[in-house]
Amino acid sequence: MTLRIPLLPGELWWGGAVLDGTAMPFGRTAFARDLAVSADAYLSQIRPAGRAPARRMFRAPQYNTWIDMPYTPTQESVLGYARRILDLGMPPGVLMIDDSWSPAYGTWVFDRARFPDPPGMIATLREAGFAVMLRWGSGIRTTRCGPAGGSAASRSPSGSGTNPRPGATTGCGR
């Protein structure tokens, strides 16, 4: 089965397949993805943990800070995002703090300049009913390493430019 989505003139859109990141935004050229083949390829790389993810991952809304603050989350902005969700009458759910909560890819510690009290922030979010997830990158590279913005792998998600994170590192050799 093939689904064709006609685009309006000048319309661009984003998809959810990780390997398609460099082709986004879609709409500039024709694009196709066979999701059945992709799923088989991805699933062959996954090692099951022997248990299902938390039920809440499937039954509660999932909110992601990337929508409001790509590359720029702060403790204040994350808490404000959660407050706005609740103020709009939406239920709490899983809140994922996306890219740039750490000082560099592969470090897995909060950037204390932007997140001065991570345990306090997480406690506040949990008290409001949210489960909290962090987006993380391993720092493992599949292309030649270089300074941030120097290789295709360190470009912005659109693939159109360099990573806009000030002082970002690629995680190479770490």
C-alpha positions as CSV (number, residue, x, y, z in Angstrom):
1,M,0.0,0.0,0.0
2,T,1.3,3.4,-0.9
3,L,0.1,6.6,0.7
4,R,0.7,9.8,-1.3
5,I,0.3,13.1,0.4
6,P,0.0,16.1,-2.0
7,L,1.8,19.1,-0.7
8,L,0.7,22.7,-1.1
9,P,3.1,25.0,-3.1
10,G,6.1,25.8,-0.8
11,E,4.9,23.4,1.9
12,L,7.6,21.4,3.8
13,W,7.2,18.8,6.5
14,W,9.2,16.6,8.9
15,G,9.0,12.9,9.4
16,G,9.9,10.5,12.2
17,A,12.4,8.0,10.7
18,V,15.8,8.7,12.2
19,L,17.8,7.7,9.1
20,D,15.8,10.2,7.1
21,G,17.1,13.2,9.1
22,T,19.3,14.4,6.3
23,A,16.5,14.4,3.8
24,M,14.3,16.7,5.9
25,P,12.4,18.8,5.6
26,F,10.5,16.8,3.0
27,G,8.9,18.5,0.1
28,R,11.9,19.9,-1.8
29,T,12.2,16.6,-3.8
30,A,10.2,13.4,-4.1
31,F,10.8,11.1,-1.2
32,A,9.6,7.6,-0.3
33,R,10.1,5.3,2.7
34,D,9.0,1.6,2.9
35,L,8.1,1.5,6.6
36,A,7.8,-2.3,6.6
37,V,11.4,-2.7,5.4
38,S,12.6,0.0,7.7
39,A,11.0,-1.6,10.7
40,D,12.6,-5.0,10.0
41,A,16.0,-3.3,9.6
42,Y,15.6,-1.3,12.9
43,L,14.2,-4.3,14.8
44,S,17.2,-6.4,13.8
45,Q,19.4,-4.0,15.7
46,I,17.4,-3.9,18.9
47,R,18.2,-6.3,21.8
48,P,15.1,-6.9,23.9
49,A,15.4,-6.2,27.6
50,G,12.9,-9.0,28.4
51,R,10.2,-6.6,29.6
52,A,7.9,-4.1,28.1
53,P,8.4,-0.3,28.5
54,A,6.4,1.4,31.2
55,R,2.7,1.3,30.3
56,R,2.6,5.1,30.6
57,M,4.7,5.3,27.5
58,F,1.7,4.1,25.5
59,R,-1.2,5.5,27.5
60,A,-0.1,9.0,28.4
61,P,0.7,12.0,26.1
62,Q,4.3,12.5,25.2
63,Y,5.6,16.0,25.2
64,N,9.0,17.0,23.8
65,T,10.9,20.2,24.5
66,W,12.2,20.3,20.9
67,I,8.8,21.7,19.9
68,D,9.4,24.9,21.8
69,M,13.1,25.1,22.4
70,P,15.4,23.3,20.0
71,Y,19.0,23.5,21.2
72,T,18.0,26.0,23.9
73,P,16.3,24.2,26.8
74,T,16.9,25.7,30.3
75,Q,15.5,24.7,33.6
76,E,13.2,27.8,33.6
77,S,12.0,27.1,30.0
78,V,11.3,23.4,30.7
79,L,9.3,24.2,33.8
80,G,7.4,26.9,31.9
81,Y,6.7,24.4,29.1
82,A,5.2,22.0,31.6
83,R,3.1,24.8,33.2
84,R,1.7,25.8,29.8
85,I,0.7,22.2,29.1
86,L,-1.3,22.1,32.3
87,D,-2.6,25.6,32.0
88,L,-4.0,24.7,28.6
89,G,-5.9,21.8,30.2
90,M,-3.8,19.1,28.7
91,P,-3.0,16.1,31.0
92,P,0.5,15.5,32.3
93,G,2.3,12.7,30.6
94,V,5.9,11.9,29.6
95,L,8.0,15.0,29.2
96,M,11.1,14.5,27.2
97,I,13.9,17.1,27.6
98,D,15.5,17.0,24.2
99,D,18.8,18.1,22.8
100,S,21.3,20.3,24.6
101,W,20.5,19.6,28.3
102,S,24.2,18.6,28.6
103,P,27.2,20.7,27.9
104,A,28.4,18.4,25.0
105,Y,27.2,15.3,23.3
106,G,28.2,12.1,25.1
107,T,28.8,13.7,28.5
108,W,25.4,12.7,30.1
109,V,25.5,15.3,32.8
110,F,23.3,18.4,33.0
111,D,24.7,21.7,31.9
112,R,24.6,23.5,35.3
113,A,24.7,26.9,33.7
114,R,21.3,26.2,32.1
115,F,20.0,23.7,34.7
116,P,21.2,24.8,38.1
117,D,19.1,22.3,40.0
118,P,18.2,19.2,38.0
119,P,17.0,17.1,41.0
120,G,14.7,20.0,42.0
121,M,13.4,20.5,38.5
122,I,12.7,16.8,38.1
123,A,10.9,16.7,41.5
124,T,8.7,19.6,40.5
125,L,7.8,17.9,37.2
126,R,7.0,14.7,39.0
127,E,4.9,16.5,41.5
128,A,2.9,18.0,38.6
129,G,2.3,14.5,37.3
130,F,5.0,14.2,34.6
131,A,7.4,11.4,34.0
132,V,10.7,12.8,32.8
133,M,12.9,11.4,29.9
134,L,16.2,12.8,28.6
135,R,17.3,12.6,25.0
136,W,20.9,11.4,24.9
137,G,23.5,10.8,22.2
138,S,26.3,8.3,22.7
139,G,29.0,10.4,21.2
140,I,29.9,7.5,19.0
141,R,30.5,8.6,15.4
142,T,30.0,6.8,12.2
143,T,31.8,9.4,10.1
144,R,35.2,11.1,10.5
145,C,35.4,13.3,13.5
146,G,36.1,17.0,13.5
147,P,35.2,20.2,15.2
148,A,31.5,20.8,15.7
149,G,30.0,21.7,12.3
150,G,32.9,20.1,10.5
151,S,31.4,16.8,9.4
152,A,28.0,15.8,8.1
153,A,27.2,14.0,11.3
154,S,27.6,17.2,13.3
155,R,25.3,19.3,11.1
156,S,21.9,20.5,12.3
157,P,18.9,18.2,12.0
158,S,18.0,19.7,8.7
159,G,21.4,18.9,7.3
160,S,21.5,22.5,6.0
161,G,24.1,24.0,8.3
162,T,26.2,23.5,11.3
163,N,25.1,22.7,14.8
164,P,24.0,26.0,16.3
165,R,24.9,25.0,19.9
166,P,27.5,27.4,21.1
167,G,30.6,25.5,22.1
168,A,29.2,22.2,21.0
169,T,31.5,19.3,20.6
170,T,31.0,16.2,18.5
171,G,31.9,13.7,21.2
172,C,34.8,12.3,19.1
173,G,37.5,10.7,21.1
174,R,35.6,10.9,24.3
